[in-house]
Amino acid sequence: MLSPVGDVFTAIYQHALTNALAIFIGHDAEFKRIPSSLQNRNDRTVKSYDMFFLDFNISRGAVESLVDGADALGTFLDSVSSKYDTVVLIGHVYGGLAAKLYIINELMARRGDRLKVDLLIAWATPHYGSHVVNALSILGSVPYVGPALCRNAYSGLASFGPAIRRVRDHWNDVLICKTATASSTTTDRKLVQSITIPGKGRGTMGFSIDTPDLSLAGKRKEKVLDLIYFYLDRHANPSAILDEIARVCFSGSTMDLFIEGHVPTIADELNQLYGPGHSPEVSKHIIRSFLRDFPRRPLRGLSETRSALQKYAQLIRKEVQQI
């Protein structure tokens, strides 16, 4: 399945029940295998995310600069974000810069109220650009010689270039705030968490930050994979709801009480979605399915059981209509 922006975005895994999206942004062949390696774990963390991949090859192809990458990311998220409550961006090398630039652009345009990105994982990202590219950019103005030495795609990675400077001037290395609404005050903020995973080995194009050579060290690849998994698992984990479900399902009597107590919640949600006329048995069926499904594929970013039940009812509306 391909996205509305052509062959730039590719759907890796899409699950029937999820409210979280993870987008991998990069080009390295080993990095492309990370989502598949995560999927092989076949557990609830991976199943709680839809996953897409942006093939971000800054030297050629459909995405040719940091600005192009940020714009493509914004176009894609505009087309799909209504389905999701939270988005995680995992950027490798230049992909981390494109992700940062997208977030900055949204915040500077006062669109923080619609920004769904809550976590950025930047792996081996040259956050401050390249001094070597700085020199190439200067040589780019030299007639005849310059164009052959300095490609436009790489010139955008210069540390004094507008894209890198915009990121450097407006990004906090640990946390960045996004406004809850377009007119909110500085006290009404939500945090976008930023995680940096350093690379290993000398980077290409003279970047001062290391970039990884995954093919050299299988153990290092597994370590990076474990780190990405750890942050995906921890992100917006509805642990309170999962603990409550575990207590509810401990005995038949507590489960029956839970079901009866939440029938009105589901009945109200069904009335809003489809109109009146659903029997109590339909609500009970949804609640039983919720108790079974949620621990296997938890909905992220939710802290109350009532809101989780309502979201669950929305996501399985096709099934409800067949009851």
C-alpha positions, 0 to 999 in steps of 0.5 A: 500500500502506498501513500498519497504522496506517491512512492515516497511512503510505504506501509509496512504494517497496518493493524486493525486495532491501533491509535498509534503511528510509527514512521521510520525515516531513512535510506540505509539498507540495514535501517530499512530492516529495523521494522521487520526485525521489530515485527518478528518479536510479535508482541503487543508493543509492535502490534499497537503501532501502524508502521510506515517507512519514508525512503529518504535518500537525500542524494537522489530520488523523490526526496532530495533535501531536508525541506523536501523530506519535511514537506513530504512528511507533513503531506503524509501526516495531513492525510492520515493523522486523523486516525491516530492519537499519537505519532512517533518519528524514528529518523536515521541520519538525515531522516532525524533532521527532516523530522526535526524540521517538520516539527519546527515548521508546524510549531512556528506556523502555530499549528501545534494544536494539530501536531500528533507527534509526541516522540522523536527518536533520532539515530546517528543524526548530524544535528548541527550539519557538516563543516565539510559541506560548508566548504562545498557550499562556498565552492558552489559559487565558483564558476564551472568548478563549483557545480561539479563539487557541490550538489544542491541536495548536500548543500542543504546540510551545511551548518550555516544553511537555512534548514540546519540553522532553523533547526538549531535555533529553535530546537531544544536537545531534550524536550520541545514544547508544542502549543495545545491550541493555536491561541494558547498561552505559554503555560498551556503546553505539551512536550515532544520528547526527543531521544538521541541514539549516537552512531558508531564510526566516522560519518559520510560527507565529513559529518562531525557526529558518528554514523553507524555501520550496522553490518560490522557488529550484529550485537550493536544492531541488536542493541539499537533495536532494543533501544528503539523497542524500549522507547516504543514500548514506554511511549504513552503506555496505558499501564493503569488501564492494563493493570485494571484489566488484569484485576478485572479478569482475575475472577468471573464475578469482577468481570461481570461487575465491570461489564455491567458497570460500563454498559451505559458508556458503550451504549452512549457511544453507539448511540452517537456513532450509529443512532439508537436501537442497540441492545445491551447485549451488543454493548456487553459483546464490545466490552468482552472484546475490549477485555480480550483485545486491549492487553494484546494490542493496547491503545496508546496515550489513554489513561482512563478506562472509559476513554479507552472503551469509547475509542475501542468502540470507534475502531471496531465500528465495522464489527459492531454494524454486523452484530 
